[in-house]
Amino acid sequence: MEFNVSQQLKAPIGNTRECTVDGQIDILGIGVSSKVEGTVKLVRTNRGILVQGTIQTQVPVECSRCLKMFDCILTVKIEEEYFPVLDVNSGAMIEIPDDPGSLMIDDHHILDLREAIRQNALLAIPMKPLCREDCAGICPTCGKDLNAGECDCAKETIDPRWSKLAELASLKKKNKQKKETE
């Protein structure tokens, strides 16, 4: 995931190079590496190298309904511009952009994709990940995993403040059934 871009920095603006990404990154910062693979395109710009591509990976996350860990598959789009710190021809220092989130090409002209992939993968993780679309979750009373079957808890009791609304809903349902039988 490191690419030497010294020759590309000498090339004219618009010069393009395709690269394959295949490696391991600790995306979540918990000591567990995730395999990342995909392709990126490196394009020479007037200020540096623009990286565009799609990376596939998976990260361990907790289901927001049943609280079980599962591997969430991510497709991560990357579009980041990297700026050199040294002029490739003269070796002189180049002024770094003021943006604190700027990604840099090091003084050996190595472009390292790991941090860009990590940041973009973190943004691609769903806010409420689900182990599967029809996950039933856990019982709020006893905590049983409802994916494994129903629990023995009493079904929902209606808050007395909503009882009149429940009566109206029940009456509406009865009227609808009555109309269907006529």
N, C-alpha and C positions, 0 to 999 in steps of 0.2 A: 504494500500500500504506500510505498515510497517510490517516487519517480524522479529521476534526474532530468531536469528540464533545461539544462544549460544550452543545449543546441537549439531548443525551441525558443528560448529567450533571444537568441541571435537571429532567428527567422523573422520574416516579415509578418505584419499584423494579419491575422486570419489563418495562419498556419494551424493545421489541425492534426491531432494524433489520437488514435483509439487505444485505450489501455484496459486490460482485464484486472479486476479486483478480486482477490481470493485470499482470505486470511481470517484471523481471530481478533476480536475487540471486546474489551470489557465495557459494554455499553452502559450498564446500570451502575458501574462503579462499586460492585459488591464482591469482586473477585471471581466472577463467573464469566468466562469468555464465550462470546457468541460467534458462530461462523458467519462471515459476510462474503457475498459474492455478487458479481455483476460486471457491468462495463461502464466506463466513463470516457468522455471525449474531452481532451485538453485543447483549448483554443487560445492562441496567442492574441492578447489585446494590447492596446497602446500602453497599459500600465502594468501588465503582468500576464497571468494565465487564468482563464476562465475554465472551471471544471463543471461539466454537465453530465448527468448520468442517472442510472437507476440501480439500486443495490437491494438485494434480498437478504433478510436475516430473520432470526427469531429470538425473542427474549422471554425469560421466565417472568410471568406476572400472576397476580392473584385475581380470580374471577370475582367480579363485584357482586354477584348474587350468592354463589355457594361457598365462596372463600377458599376454593381449592386452587393450588398452583397449576399452571399449564403454560405451554410454550405458545406465545402469540407470534404469528408469522407477520412480518412487516415488509412492505415494499416501500423503499425510501428513495425519494427523488432528491437529487443533489444539484444545486446550482450555486457555486461559490467562486469568488475571484480571489486568487492568491497574488500577493505582491512580493517582489524580490527585495531583499535588504541590501544586496550588493549589485552594482552594475556588472553584468556578465563580461563586458569587454574591458573595462578599465579597472574593475575591482574596487571602485569607490563606493562609499556608503550612499544609499538612496534614502531620501526622506520618506518616512513611514506615514501612511494616511492617519489622520486624527481619530478615525473610528476605532474604539477600543476592541471591537469584535473582529477586526481584520485578521485574516489568515496570512501567514508569511511563508515565503520560500526561504529556507535557511541560507547561510553564507556559503554552503557547498552546492547550492542550486538544487536542493532536494525538496520536492513538494510532498508533504506527508498528509494523506487523506484521513488518517484515523480520527482526528478531532472533529472534522466536518461530518464524517459519517456518524460518529457518536452523537453529536448535537442534533443532527437531522433525524436520527433513529429515535432519540428521546421524544422529539416533537411528534413522531408518527405513532407513538403508543396511544391507543384509545384512552379517553378519560375514564370510561367505565368498561373495562375489558370483560368479555363474556367467554367462558370456556366453550359454549355452543349457543346458538341463537335461542333455543327453547329451554335454556337452563331454568329450572324451577326454583332454585335458591334454597334457603334454609327456613325452617319454621321459626317465626319470631318468638314463639313461646318456649319450645323445648330445644330448638337448635338442630333438629334432625335434618339431614340432607334430603330434600324432597325429590331429588333426582333418583334416589334409591327406593322411593315409595312414599306413600302417605304416612303421616304420623297419627298418633292416637289422641291428639289434642282436640278440644272442642273447637268447632268451627267459629269463625269470627262472630263476635257479639257486636251488635249495633250500639253505638254511643246513643244514650237516650236523647241527646240534643238533636239527633238526626232521625229519630223514630218516625216523625210525621212524614218526612221525605221518603222513607222506606215504605210507609203505608201507601203513599201516592204511586210509587213505582210498582208496588204489588197490584194496586187497583188497575193501573194502566195495563199491566201484563194480563190480568184477568179479562179486561175488556177486549184486548186484542185477540185472545184465545176464543172468546165468545163470538166475535165477529167472524173468525175463521171457520167456526163450526156451523154458522148459519147459512 
